Amino acid sequence: MKKQSKPRKYKIISKKNVPVDYTKMDLSKAKRFDKMVKENFMPAISSTVKQIIEDYGVLEGVCVDIGCGTAVFAIELCKHSRLRIYALEKEKTIYEVARMNIEKERLTGKIIPVLCDAHDLPFDNGYADFIISRGSYHCWEDKVRIFKEIYRVLKKNGVGFVGGGFGRYVTEEELNRMKSLRDRSLKEDTKAYSSPDILKEFIYRANISNFRILPDKAGFWAEIKK
């Protein structure tokens, strides 16, 4: 009889330890944040990657990950695709941890960390096949401008995927645990992931017509096609 594996145990983060302002993180805090993400949000990351691969096929070409954090999502996506991924992060200490994670996984060359602001993407028009932004939308100061940048950088027939969902493959237990932690962390900003009409308005104002809003257990996604 096959021995059953024990369910994975997740670290419960106390309210005082939930990160709020990434701009105030030094390197040690950024590393602790990275550890927290890996210990608590991997089911959402794996679920979303699986959903993307299933919905868009075996991806290849150029991908841009806007607001990549410590590159945990970019690394997981890279392991399940043939994409060359540019992992963009504007906070220096978070970017440094992302760079270290990429090197540790021996994915240098397949994932390129880029320190920059999404309001002015450092790419030519029509450069990327796929653009993803998971969990950074609420941080965007000028959402219309960033949506314009996403559309500019997408190739013809390219896809943009923006939102804060956990993917359709998380269990109810995982969903409730991660959603509780996310909502404690984001506080008022969590409303950004429960207001699809506001998101639609930003996309319309960016003069993008070919898009749709996809529901998710933990919010929604905007799928943009060019």
C-alpha positions as CSV (number, residue, x, y, z in Angstrom):
1,M,0.0,0.0,0.0
2,K,1.4,3.4,-1.0
3,K,2.3,5.5,2.0
4,Q,0.4,8.8,2.0
5,S,2.4,11.9,2.1
6,K,1.7,14.4,4.9
7,P,0.0,17.6,4.0
8,R,2.4,20.5,3.7
9,K,2.4,22.8,6.8
10,Y,2.5,26.5,6.2
11,K,3.9,29.2,8.5
12,I,1.2,31.4,9.9
13,I,2.3,35.0,9.7
14,S,1.3,37.2,12.6
15,K,-0.3,40.5,11.8
16,K,2.7,42.6,12.9
17,N,4.9,40.6,10.5
18,V,2.8,41.0,7.4
19,P,4.7,43.2,5.0
20,V,3.0,46.5,4.1
21,D,5.5,48.9,2.6
22,Y,8.1,47.3,0.3
23,T,9.9,50.6,-0.1
24,K,11.1,50.5,3.5
25,M,12.7,47.0,3.2
26,D,16.4,46.5,3.7
27,L,18.0,43.4,2.3
28,S,17.4,41.3,5.4
29,K,13.7,42.2,5.4
30,A,13.5,41.5,1.6
31,K,14.9,38.0,2.2
32,R,12.3,37.4,5.0
33,F,9.6,38.6,2.6
34,D,10.9,36.1,0.0
35,K,10.8,33.3,2.5
36,M,7.2,34.2,3.5
37,V,6.1,34.1,-0.1
38,K,7.7,30.7,-0.7
39,E,6.3,29.3,2.5
40,N,2.7,30.6,2.1
41,F,1.9,31.4,-1.6
42,M,3.4,28.6,-3.7
43,P,0.0,26.9,-4.2
44,A,-1.3,30.2,-5.8
45,I,1.8,30.5,-7.9
46,S,1.8,26.9,-9.1
47,S,-1.9,27.1,-9.8
48,T,-1.6,30.3,-11.9
49,V,1.3,28.9,-13.9
50,K,-0.7,25.7,-14.6
51,Q,-3.7,27.8,-15.7
52,I,-1.6,29.9,-18.0
53,I,0.1,26.9,-19.6
54,E,-3.3,25.2,-20.1
55,D,-5.0,28.2,-21.5
56,Y,-2.2,29.5,-23.8
57,G,-0.4,26.4,-24.7
58,V,3.3,25.6,-24.3
59,L,4.6,29.2,-24.2
60,E,7.7,30.3,-25.9
61,G,9.2,33.6,-27.0
62,V,9.5,36.7,-24.8
63,C,7.7,37.2,-21.6
64,V,7.7,40.3,-19.4
65,D,6.7,39.9,-15.7
66,I,5.8,43.3,-14.3
67,G,6.2,43.7,-10.6
68,C,8.0,40.4,-10.3
69,G,8.8,40.7,-6.6
70,T,11.5,38.2,-5.7
71,A,11.0,36.4,-9.0
72,V,9.3,33.3,-7.4
73,F,6.5,33.4,-10.1
74,A,8.9,34.0,-12.9
75,I,11.0,31.0,-11.9
76,E,8.0,28.7,-11.7
77,L,6.8,29.9,-15.1
78,C,10.2,29.5,-16.6
79,K,10.4,25.9,-15.4
80,H,7.2,25.0,-17.2
81,S,7.8,26.9,-20.5
82,R,10.4,27.8,-23.1
83,L,10.0,31.5,-22.4
84,R,12.7,34.1,-22.1
85,I,11.5,36.1,-19.1
86,Y,12.3,39.7,-18.2
87,A,11.5,40.0,-14.5
88,L,10.8,43.7,-13.8
89,E,11.0,45.1,-10.2
90,K,11.3,48.8,-9.2
91,E,12.4,48.3,-5.5
92,K,16.2,47.8,-5.3
93,T,16.3,45.3,-2.4
94,I,13.5,43.2,-3.7
95,Y,15.2,43.2,-7.1
96,E,18.5,42.0,-5.5
97,V,16.7,39.0,-3.9
98,A,15.1,38.3,-7.2
99,R,18.5,38.3,-8.9
100,M,19.9,35.9,-6.2
101,N,16.9,33.5,-6.6
102,I,17.4,33.4,-10.3
103,E,21.1,32.6,-9.9
104,K,20.4,30.0,-7.3
105,E,18.0,28.2,-9.6
106,R,20.6,28.4,-12.4
107,L,18.2,30.2,-14.7
108,T,20.5,33.2,-15.5
109,G,20.0,33.8,-19.3
110,K,16.5,32.4,-19.2
111,I,15.2,35.0,-16.7
112,I,16.7,38.5,-16.9
113,P,16.1,40.7,-13.8
114,V,15.4,44.3,-14.7
115,L,15.4,47.2,-12.2
116,C,12.9,49.6,-13.6
117,D,9.5,51.3,-13.3
118,A,6.5,49.9,-15.2
119,H,5.4,53.4,-16.2
120,D,8.2,53.5,-18.8
121,L,8.9,49.9,-20.0
122,P,12.4,49.6,-21.4
123,F,11.4,47.7,-24.5
124,D,10.7,48.5,-28.2
125,N,7.2,48.4,-29.6
126,G,5.9,44.9,-30.3
127,Y,8.7,43.2,-28.3
128,A,6.9,40.7,-26.0
129,D,4.7,37.7,-26.8
130,F,3.3,37.5,-23.3
131,I,3.1,40.1,-20.4
132,I,2.1,39.1,-16.9
133,S,1.5,41.2,-13.8
134,R,0.3,39.2,-10.9
135,G,-0.4,41.0,-7.6
136,S,1.2,44.4,-8.5
137,Y,-1.7,46.2,-10.1
138,H,-2.8,47.8,-6.9
139,C,0.7,49.5,-6.7
140,W,0.5,51.2,-10.0
141,E,0.4,54.9,-9.6
142,D,-0.9,55.7,-13.1
143,K,-2.8,52.6,-14.2
144,V,-3.9,54.0,-17.6
145,R,-0.3,54.7,-18.5
146,I,0.9,51.2,-17.6
147,F,-1.9,49.6,-19.6
148,K,-0.8,51.7,-22.5
149,E,2.8,50.6,-22.0
150,I,1.7,46.9,-21.9
151,Y,-0.2,47.3,-25.1
152,R,2.6,49.1,-26.8
153,V,5.2,46.4,-25.9
154,L,2.9,43.5,-26.9
155,K,3.5,41.9,-30.3
156,K,0.6,41.4,-32.7
157,N,-1.4,38.4,-31.4
158,G,0.4,38.8,-28.0
159,V,-1.4,38.4,-24.7
160,G,-1.3,40.5,-21.5
161,F,-2.5,39.0,-18.3
162,V,-3.1,41.3,-15.3
163,G,-4.7,40.6,-12.0
164,G,-4.4,39.3,-8.5
165,G,-5.9,35.8,-8.6
166,F,-4.7,32.5,-7.3
167,G,-5.6,30.4,-10.3
168,R,-8.3,27.8,-10.6
169,Y,-6.4,24.9,-9.1
170,V,-6.1,26.0,-5.5
171,T,-8.1,24.1,-3.0
172,E,-10.7,25.8,-0.8
173,E,-8.4,25.4,2.2
174,E,-5.5,27.0,0.4
175,L,-7.7,29.7,-1.0
176,N,-9.0,30.7,2.4
177,R,-5.6,30.7,4.1
178,M,-3.8,32.7,1.3
179,K,-6.7,35.1,0.8
180,S,-6.7,35.9,4.5
181,L,-3.0,36.6,4.5
182,R,-3.2,38.7,1.4
183,D,-6.1,40.8,2.7
184,R,-4.2,41.4,5.9
185,S,-1.2,42.5,4.0
186,L,-2.8,44.8,1.4
187,K,-5.6,46.1,3.7
188,E,-7.5,48.8,1.7
189,D,-5.5,48.0,-1.4
190,T,-7.2,44.5,-1.6
191,K,-10.3,46.3,-2.9
192,A,-8.4,46.7,-6.2
193,Y,-8.9,42.9,-6.8
194,S,-12.7,43.0,-6.2
195,S,-13.6,46.0,-8.5
196,P,-13.7,44.7,-12.1
197,D,-15.7,47.7,-13.3
198,I,-12.9,50.1,-12.2
199,L,-10.3,47.9,-13.9
200,K,-12.4,48.0,-17.1
201,E,-12.5,51.8,-17.0
202,F,-8.7,52.0,-16.8
203,I,-8.3,49.7,-19.8
204,Y,-10.9,51.6,-21.9
205,R,-9.1,54.8,-21.1
206,A,-5.9,53.2,-22.4
207,N,-7.7,52.8,-25.7
208,I,-7.6,49.0,-25.5
209,S,-10.8,47.4,-26.8
210,N,-9.7,43.7,-27.2
211,F,-9.8,42.5,-23.7
212,R,-12.0,40.5,-21.3
213,I,-12.3,40.1,-17.5
214,L,-11.8,36.6,-16.2
215,P,-13.2,35.7,-12.8
216,D,-10.9,34.0,-10.3
217,K,-11.5,32.5,-6.9
218,A,-9.5,35.3,-5.3
219,G,-10.4,38.2,-7.6
220,F,-10.1,38.5,-11.4
221,W,-7.8,38.8,-14.3
222,A,-7.8,41.1,-17.3
223,E,-6.8,39.3,-20.5
224,I,-5.6,41.7,-23.2
225,K,-5.0,40.7,-26.8
226,K,-3.4,42.6,-29.6
